[in-house]
Amino acid sequence: MSHTQGSALSCRYYARDARMNISMPNEAPLIPYKPFRDAENAPRVGVPWRTAKEEAENKRHRYDDYLHAIREAGGKEVEISLSLPPQKLDELMGTLDAVVLPGSPADVNPSHYGASRHAQCADPDPQRERTDFALLKHAFAANKPVLAICYGTQLLNVYLGGKLIQSIASELQTAIRHDKEDHAARIEPGSKLATLAELAGVGLSVEINSSHHQAIARPGPNLRVTAQAPDGVIEAVEWGGNGNWVVGVQWHPERMAGDALAAMLFRELIAAAHAAAVRG
């Protein structure tokens, strides 16, 4: 798999939390999920800083949302500096059980997916790209779970050989303001996300908080589309190449306190990390 696959989606901050539309599916309910709560052996979940600039200035507000969500799900958050030398990053990755790739105001460098830069494309963050590519290479090789969010989902797609829409507003004819408004999304039946929606007690039609101006144009090999907006924009994906738990969403579950599906995404990541650690 190419380490330069894809492009990124700029995740501009959008403060409002979205709530799922409650609509119980017809299928029989699944056994209630029990979050992992063994603090001593809590899975270690690595989270790279959103940008090198935010790390240098210690701007933690948005970054801390991810750390809090991991703690709430029963995991142990591990901050990953974007300035780590390769050897130090390798050593740290060996101690992790899972990875969360957060959003970012940067965009993935279009050269990684063979495109010229669009006028609306934000500046790339080379340190973030280097770190995320290394984390993904390690996670896929070691079968460690990954939850990718917003920019993280776009970078995941690029890593796997996919391509990005660099500006939804200018490249697509859509009335949905993906960069700053809540909107509906439809989850694909039979996907990991559909299972989580059922466990969370919501249906397959959900309302999501949206703050991205880029999106996946062409999914990378073995990356399955698992949710779409009414205008067809891809809102979630999952890895189908083997049994490893790799899920990407374009919305921001870390900003959705009290939301059942958002909480379930992080809880399932922790459960998958614990299961992978036990198998390893």
BELCOR-V158134 format. One record per run of one state. SS is the DSSP state (@ for helix, = for strand, . for the rest). FROM is the first residue (numbers start at 0). TO is the last residue. If there is no record, write none. Layout:
# BELCOR-V158134
ss:SS from:FROM to:TO
ss:SS from:FROM to:TO
This chain:
# BELCOR-V158134
ss:. from:0 to:9
ss:= from:10 to:10
ss:. from:11 to:42
ss:= from:43 to:47
ss:. from:48 to:50
ss:@ from:51 to:55
ss:. from:56 to:59
ss:@ from:60 to:71
ss:. from:72 to:74
ss:= from:75 to:79
ss:. from:80 to:84
ss:@ from:85 to:92
ss:. from:93 to:96
ss:= from:97 to:100
ss:. from:101 to:108
ss:@ from:109 to:112
ss:. from:113 to:124
ss:@ from:125 to:141
ss:. from:142 to:143
ss:= from:144 to:148
ss:. from:149 to:149
ss:@ from:150 to:158
ss:. from:159 to:161
ss:= from:162 to:164
ss:. from:165 to:166
ss:@ from:167 to:170
ss:. from:171 to:181
ss:= from:182 to:186
ss:. from:187 to:190
ss:@ from:191 to:199
ss:. from:200 to:203
ss:= from:204 to:207
ss:. from:208 to:210
ss:= from:211 to:211
ss:. from:212 to:213
ss:= from:214 to:217
ss:. from:218 to:221
ss:= from:222 to:227
ss:. from:228 to:232
ss:= from:233 to:238
ss:. from:239 to:244
ss:= from:245 to:248
ss:. from:249 to:251
ss:@ from:252 to:254
ss:. from:255 to:258
ss:@ from:259 to:278
ss:. from:279 to:279
